[in-house]
Structure formats: C-alpha cells, structure tokens
Amino acid sequence: MLFVCLVCLSFTSIPSSKPSKGATSTFVGISGEYNPMCGETIMVTGKLHIVQQTVTNKNKTRIMLLGNYQGVSGVGTESGQRYQIMFSQKNIQTVDVAGGQTFAASFSENLVSPGKGMISFSVNVYFAQDASGTITAQDSEIVFCE
C-alpha cells in the first residue's frame, strides 16, 4: 500500500544533508498548483523534507517514512490571499517473514493566512494483513476543513 499526499506538484531534487544513523534524508523542491480540498487552488513553492529509515530485527522489517514541509508558502489563484502551509506525515509499515504486515499513516496539514485564520486537514489510517493477504484489522479517520 502506498499512501500519497501530494498531487499536481513538480519536484526537483535538492542535495540532502548527511542522514542520521540508519536513515536517508532528502530535500525535494516543490512548486506548482495545489488544491487542499478546502477552498481555492494555491500556487505553492518550498521544500519537502523526507526521512526514511528501514530496520530489520529478527523476523520483521520496519520501514518508517517521515515528511514535512520546509518554508512552503503560496498564493491563492482566485483571491490572491497569501498562505503559509505546514504539513507533516508519518508512515510506518512492518512486514514479517511469514508475509503478514501492518501499516499506519498519519498526515496533517494546516494552511495559515494572516488575518484570515487557519484551515486544517488530517488523515489517520491503519490496517493489518495476515500472510494470506486477508485484512484482519483496519481503521481510518479523515477530517476536512476544521
């Protein structure tokens, strides 16, 4: 399962800083049209910071992916309103040698416009799957435009 949060943005690679032990760290330039599903389309620019860590321990492999925006701002295409956009995402997937797996993802985003307030959006997803591919547990919560 792949959890995708960013759509319709162009990405450009930016040299990454030295990763911490056991992790890779990458900065990706973003620019383009963004629709937060809570209002108008916003033209954005900034960077996305992605950290990935994979740990194998006995019979399980754990893959953790963290992402957050760094200095992302934008301008509304209709209103001309300026926005600061804060975003964070955490995905954790655990796979065992028998083929079972769990996946949990959390994603939150805030669009702040001086003098206009804040728009919030969040998603939480969880599922567990046994070795035969049967989903044994699942839960999700999506909150739009708080």
C-alpha positions, 0 to 999 in steps of 0.5 A, a space after each residue: 500500500 502506498 499512501 500519497 499526499 501530494 498531487 499536481 506538484 513538480 519536484 526537483 531534487 535538492 542535495 540532502 544533508 548527511 542522514 542520521 544513523 540508519 536513515 536517508 534524508 532528502 530535500 525535494 523542491 516543490 512548486 506548482 498548483 495545489 488544491 487542499 480540498 478546502 477552498 481555492 487552488 494555491 500556487 505553492 513553492 518550498 521544500 519537502 523534507 523526507 526521512 526514511 529509515 528501514 530496520 530489520 530485527 529478527 523476523 520483521 522489517 520496519 520501514 518508517 517514512 517521515 515528511 514535512 514541509 520546509 518554508 512552503 508558502 503560496 498564493 491563492 489563484 482566485 483571491 490572491 490571499 497569501 498562505 503559509 502551509 505546514 504539513 507533516 506525515 508519518 508512515 510506518 509499515 512492518 512486514 514479517 517473514 511469514 508475509 503478514 504486515 501492518 501499516 499506519 499513516 498519519 498526515 496533517 496539514 494546516 494552511 495559515 493566512 494572516 488575518 484570515 485564520 487557519 484551515 486544517 486537514 488530517 488523515 489517520 489510517 491503519 490496517 493489518 494483513 495476515 500472510 494470506 493477504 486477508 485484512 484482519 484489522 483496519 481503521 481510518 479517520 479523515 477530517 476536512 476543513 476544521 
